[in-house]
Amino acid sequence: MDAPQLILHSGAREVSLLELGEIPVPEQTKTYQPVWHLDMIATTYDVLCEYGWLPNPDANPDKIFRTAMSGDGGHMFCTAGIEIPGLLDIDSSLAVGERNSYNKSFAASMCFGRRVFICDNLAFSGDIKAVNIHWTGRVNLTDLVKSAFDQLPRLAREKYEWDDRLKGTPITADSGVALLAAAVEKKALPIANFMKARGDFLTAYDGGDVPIKYPGTVWSVYQAATGQYKDIILYRNQGYTTKLEALINGYVERK
């Protein structure tokens, strides 16, 4: 399963919820309605509890949310896993990511997906949904969070159905390598990562020991390519994924 990624290399550090709650909140103005860091996380926690989507609802919230803040507390980042009853997949998990700022450098935001990526260099992506909470006017966090989460089962089900289609579409070794080469041409895979992706795909195809499931299917090509994204500049991951999925959609539709 893909764990939610919280990458800290630009000065932020992981903190407890108690420490996060001690950061002073800016004053409200006529054009600025600050969202309290801890209120955003607490609201998400309450809604997840109400919906029954926490993998371990009895755990301490500090064990559920990975939270971080910038040196002065002006930026907050967090991730948490989600488990929706009746919508489970053995090959991928769901997660929510959140970020917030007190200096108006970005809006309070939420993203969801099988792959959630948050970095203190301000990279922020999820492959299912993103929601921005604007600063102007009053906001009802509970309504906004519920509105976002209400869409998640349908959107996640569509992703899982897409996964299943790839897992059920066979591909030959030559066609798989050609599809990876096309990914390079379409800028969905850097040429520097092509040989590693090719090697992983072919090793899985031949029954070798690599972390790729469903060898001999289009899914294994997808895994071979996305497995290289960990070595790619972090903020470009989502762009590569979008191009790769478009390429693979075209291949599957022709079958």
N, C-alpha and C positions, 0 to 999 in steps of 0.2 A: 504494500500500500504506500501511497505517496503522502508522507507526513507534511503538515503545513510548514512552510519555510519562513523563519524569522532570522534574517541575516543582518548582523551588526558589525560594520567595519568602518563607519564614518563618525564614530564618537558616542553612539548610543550604548546603553548597557541594560541588561535585564534587571528588573526590579520587582518587588512584591506589590500586591495591590494596596497594601497599607502605605507603602512609600509613595506610590503613585497618587494616592488620595491626599497626601500632604502638600502637593504642589499647589500654590495659590492660583485661583482662577481670575482672569482679567475681568475688569468691570464691564458691565453691559453698557452699550451706547444705543443711540437711535438707529444706527445702521449695523450694529454688531451684537449678535446674540451668541456668546460663547457656549460651547458644549463641554461640560466638565468631563475630563478624561474618565474618571471612575464611574460617573453616571452612565456613560456610553457602554462600558463593559458590564456594569450591574444590570442595565436594562436588557442587554443581550442575554446575560445569564438567566434573568427572570423569564424571558420569553422562551428560551431553550428548555428551561425546567417545565414551564406550562405546556409546551408542545411535546415534552417527553423525548427530546432529541439529544440529550447528553449521554455519551457512552457510559459514564460513571457518575450519576447524579449525586451520589453520597460523598464524592470526593471534595476536598477543600477547594474552593474556587481558584486558589493559587496553583493547584495541581491541574486545573482544567485549562486555564488561560496562561499562555506564555506572554508576558508583558515586558515592554522595554520603554525607555524614554531617553531623550537627548540630555546632554549635560545639564541644561538649565530647566528641564522639564517642559519646555515649550512644545515638544513633539512627543506623541505617544504612539506605540505600535503594539498590536497583540494578535495572537492566533489561538484557535481552539478547534478541536475535532468535533464533528457532528455525526450522529448515527440516527437515521430516520427509520423507524420500524416499518417493515414491509418493503424497504427500498435499500437493500444491502447488496454489495458486490464484493466478491472475494478478492478481486484484483485491484480495487481502488477504493479509497475512502473519501468522505466529504469533510470540508473544513470551512471555517469562517475566518476572515482576516479583517482587522479594523485599524484605522489610524485617525489621529486627531491632532490639531495644532492650536496653540494659543496665540500665535503671532500672525495668523491669517495666511501662512505660506501655502496651505492646502486646506480644503474643506474636510470636515469629519466624513469619513468614507467607510463603506463595508464592501467586501468582495467575498465570493463563494466559489467553490469548485472542488474538483478532484485534485487539482494542483493550485494551491494558494501560495503566492510569493510576495513577501513584504521585506523591504530592506530600508535601513535608515539613510540610504542615499536617495530615498523617495521613490524607488521602484515599487510598484503596487499593482498586483494583477491576480485575477482569479478567472478560471475558464468557464464560469457559468454566469455570474452576475456581479455588477458593481452598483452601489448606491451612494450618492453624495448628499450630505446634509448641509445646506447653505447657512451662512451666518445671519442673514438678514431676517428679521421677524422672529416670532416665537416658533419653537419646534416642539412637537410631541414625539419624543424619542420612541415611546412604546408603539405608537401607531406606525411610525416609519419602519422600525425593526420588524414588526409583524407583517407589514406590507411587503417587505423584501423577502422574509422567510416564507410567506404564503406562496410565492412563486417557485420556491426551491424544489419541491417534490417533482413538479412537472418538468422543470428544466433539467434536473438531475436524471430523471427517467429517460429523457431524450438523449442525454449523454451515454447512459448505460446501454440504451438500444443501439446507439452508434457503435459502441464498443463491441457489442454482440455481433453486429453485422461484419465488423472487421475480423473477429475471431472465427466467423463462419465462412470467410472468403479465402479459398486456398490460393497459393501463389507458388510458382516454381522458384528454384534458386536463381536462375538467370533473370527472371522477371523481378524478383525482389531486389537484386543488385541494380537492375536498371531503374527501379523506382527510387532507390537511394541516390543514384546518379542524377535523376530528374530533380530530386529535392535540392541537390547542390545547384543545379542550373536555375531553379526557381528561388534560390536564396532562402531555402527552408532548412539548410544544413550547410555549415561552413565546409569548404573543400578540405580544410585541415583535419576535420573530424570524419571525413568520408571513409577512410580505410578502417578506422576503428569500428564504425557503424557496420560496414560491410563484413568485417571479421566476426562481430558479435552475431549478426544475422545468420551467416553461413555456419558458424559453430553451433548455434541453436538448431539450424536446419538439419545438421548432421548428428544431432543428439548430444552435443557437447554440454559442458557445465558452464552456462552463463545465465544471468538473471533475466531470461526472456521466456515468456510462456507462449503457448500455442504456436510452436514452430511450424513453418510451412503455411502460415496464413498471413494475411495483410497486417494483422495485429502485431506480428513479430517484426515486421518492417517498421511499423510505427514505434514500437518499443526500442528497436535498435537505434532509430534516429533520435527520439526524445531522451534516450539514455545518455546521449552526448551533450545535452543542453547544460548539464552541471558544469561543464568545462567552458561554457560560453559566457561572455560578458553578461552579468546578471540581468541588467535591465532590458536586454534584448530577447530574453526567453520567450515572452508572450508573442512577439512578432514572428519568431520562427515557428511556433506552434500553430498560429493561424494559417501561415502559408503551407505548412505541412499537411494540415487537415484538409485544406482546399485541394491540394494535389491528390491526396488519398481518396477524397470524395469522388473526384473525377475518375480515378482508376476503378473504384468499386462500381460506380454507376455504369461503366462500360462493360462490366462483367454480367 
